[in-house]
Amino acid sequence: MRKLLSKIDYTLTFRLLLSIAMCYTGYIQNYYMSGIFGLFLAIYAIIAAKYKIGCGYNGCTYTPTYKSKEVLVEDVKHIDFTEIK
């Protein structure tokens, strides 16, 4: 079971489920724009999964990283406080 779960591409699965839902909605409501966009999204999901591009495959423009090993090298300077009355 673990092998099967490790092989599933969850980003592709989510994108394909979204595109199926959009195509189904376009078919039920007889609205072509939703169906065409769902088809486009399915094609994009398959291409993105093949080449591992886009968000979800660590390809976003901003990826936050936690740098706990970096220590501030600057010494803290003495701060004078002035009391305002």
URKACOR-V728311 format. One line per field, one symbol per residue. phi: phi as a letter, one per 40 degrees, with the letter a starting at -180 (. if undefined). A space follows every 10 residues. Layout:
phi=???
This chain:
phi=.ccccccccc cccccccccc cccccccccf bccccccccc cccccccccc cfbgchbfbc cbbcbcbccc bcccccccbc bbcbb
